[in-house]
Amino acid sequence: MKPTVTCSLLAAFLLLAALPSVAADNSGGKVFALHAQNGSGQHGTVALKPRGSKTVVEIHLLGAPGSSEPAHIHSGSCSKLNPAPKYPLTPVVDGISETTVNQPLAALTAGGLAVNVHKSAADLKTYVACGDLANSNM
């Protein structure tokens, strides 16, 4: 790829990651922004894609380390998160995670849930990125 094309693609991804609102993806799913927390510099997107009565949750983080970072869907919002995970997600490694959650898309986007990424299994109290999942952000 030419450097200008690569830079344009990166700029487009960063713009999407910076949006506080929801965007639809081409599979009928939704994409939400993940914002850095606690000075981590990690930010990106979480895409929710319907698969019948289940939902595929894909996390893409820029600035993530190669080490494993636990991720969960929690009740609450990024500003007031219930620390007990509601749905576990596959840990983020090299900025990527994909998990199928046994809930329909509508249940995950009805409000009152957030995706949260933790610094490490040993340091679950330090959040590095978070994004609210709510249709009301549209």
C-alpha positions in Angstrom: 0.0 0.0 0.0 1.1 3.5 -0.7 2.0 5.6 2.4 -0.7 8.1 1.6 -3.4 5.4 1.5 -2.2 3.9 4.8 -2.2 7.3 6.4 -5.7 7.9 5.0 -7.0 4.6 6.4 -5.4 5.3 9.8 -6.9 8.8 9.9 -10.4 7.3 9.0 -10.1 4.7 11.8 -9.0 7.4 14.3 -11.9 9.6 13.4 -14.4 6.8 13.9 -12.7 6.0 17.2 -13.0 9.6 18.4 -16.8 9.8 17.7 -18.9 9.6 20.9 -21.9 8.4 18.9 -23.0 5.1 17.4 -22.5 4.2 13.8 -24.1 1.3 11.9 -21.8 -1.2 10.3 -22.6 -3.1 7.1 -23.8 -6.2 8.8 -26.7 -4.5 10.6 -24.6 -4.2 13.7 -23.5 -1.2 15.6 -20.1 0.4 16.3 -19.3 2.3 19.5 -16.2 4.3 20.5 -13.9 3.1 23.2 -12.2 5.9 25.0 -8.9 5.8 26.9 -8.9 5.8 30.6 -6.3 6.4 33.3 -3.8 7.9 30.9 -3.5 4.6 28.9 -3.7 6.2 25.5 -5.7 3.2 24.3 -8.7 4.0 22.2 -10.7 2.4 19.4 -14.0 0.8 18.7 -16.2 -2.1 19.8 -18.4 -3.5 17.0 -21.5 -5.5 17.8 -22.7 -7.8 15.0 -26.0 -9.8 15.2 -25.7 -13.6 14.7 -29.3 -14.8 15.2 -30.0 -14.7 18.9 -26.4 -14.0 19.7 -24.0 -11.1 19.2 -20.4 -11.1 18.0 -18.4 -8.5 20.0 -15.2 -7.2 18.3 -12.8 -4.9 20.1 -10.1 -3.0 18.2 -7.8 -0.8 20.3 -5.0 1.5 19.1 -2.1 1.8 21.5 -2.7 -1.5 23.2 0.3 -3.6 24.4 0.9 -7.1 23.1 0.1 -8.5 26.5 -3.4 -9.8 27.4 -5.9 -7.3 28.7 -9.1 -8.7 30.2 -12.4 -7.3 28.8 -16.0 -7.5 29.9 -19.4 -6.0 29.4 -20.5 -4.4 32.7 -23.7 -3.0 33.9 -23.7 0.8 34.2 -21.9 3.4 32.2 -18.2 4.3 31.8 -18.8 7.1 34.3 -20.5 4.8 36.9 -19.5 1.2 36.2 -20.6 -1.8 38.2 -17.3 -3.6 38.9 -18.8 -7.0 38.6 -18.7 -8.2 34.9 -22.0 -9.1 33.4 -20.6 -10.9 30.3 -16.9 -11.9 29.9 -15.2 -11.2 26.7 -12.1 -12.7 25.2 -9.0 -10.8 26.4 -7.6 -8.1 24.1 -4.2 -9.1 22.7 -2.3 -6.9 20.3 -5.4 -4.6 20.3 -7.9 -7.2 19.1 -10.6 -9.3 20.8 -13.6 -11.3 19.4 -16.3 -13.0 21.4 -19.7 -14.4 20.8 -22.1 -13.3 23.6 -25.3 -15.3 24.1 -27.5 -12.2 24.0 -29.3 -10.5 21.0 -27.9 -7.2 19.8 -31.0 -5.4 21.1 -30.4 -6.6 24.6 -26.8 -5.3 24.5 -27.7 -1.9 23.1 -30.9 -1.1 25.1 -28.8 1.0 27.5 -27.2 0.4 30.9 -24.2 -1.5 29.6 -20.6 -0.7 28.8 -17.5 -2.5 27.4 -14.5 -2.2 29.7 -10.9 -3.2 29.1 -8.6 -3.8 32.1 -4.9 -3.3 32.4 -4.1 -7.0 33.2 -5.5 -10.0 35.0 -3.4 -9.0 38.0 -4.6 -5.3 37.9 -8.4 -5.5 37.1 -9.0 -2.3 39.0 -7.1 -0.2 36.4 -9.3 0.5 33.4 -7.5 1.3 30.2 -10.5 1.8 27.8 -14.3 2.0 28.1 -17.3 2.5 25.8 -21.0 2.9 26.6 -23.4 0.6 24.6 -26.6 2.5 24.1 -28.9 3.3 21.2 -29.6 6.7 22.9 -26.1 7.9 21.8 -27.3 8.0 18.1 
